[in-house]
Amino acid sequence: MTDALPALVRPITERDADSYRDCLDRVARERLYIAFTEAPSAAEARFYVKAMLQRNLPFVVSVDAQNKVVGWCNIHVAPNNPLRPGFQHVGTLGMGLDEPYRGKGLGTQMMQACFDWAGRIGLERIDLQVYASNTGAIALYRKFGFVTEGTRIRARKLDNHYDDIVLMARLRPPSAG
């Protein structure tokens, strides 16, 4: 842990699954930044973490001094399907941070770790969806080279409030293979 940051960024482990689920739940219950309004069950979270680890997909967490997960960033790749070939070079970014840890550089650190990992496993396209009202996240994504590919107008209506969903992607040069 450094003096400049309130948490350490590292790859997730199976032991982190329950703490990750708790963090996901805290962010979800804010009802502002992610599609979930509460986290899936602990069993579902454990299954997801284990599946991501087994497939060596990018998944990092920020943990505080007590090793409690306070943020996450991952890149999910749809399982290979012989009936739908041609998508194994594409991943979808997901991330979140507990409110007290936002704006302190952890999002940048987590994304960099995920993108380094994504490069090692050959991902060429990372896409994401973000609510238009989440201007801080959009600025972070642009910093990492994401561009807007489109906007789904009034795509979410929650608590009688509409929000557009911005579709963004980051491309890297194709691999020579």
PyMOL commands that set and color helices and strands:
alter all, ss='L'
color gray80, all
select helices_A, chain A and resi 14-28+42-54+99-101+106-120+135-143
alter helices_A, ss='H'
color red, helices_A
select strands_A, chain A and resi 8-11+59-63+69-76+90-97+125-131+147-158+161-171
alter strands_A, ss='S'
color yellow, strands_A
deselect
rebuild
show_as cartoon
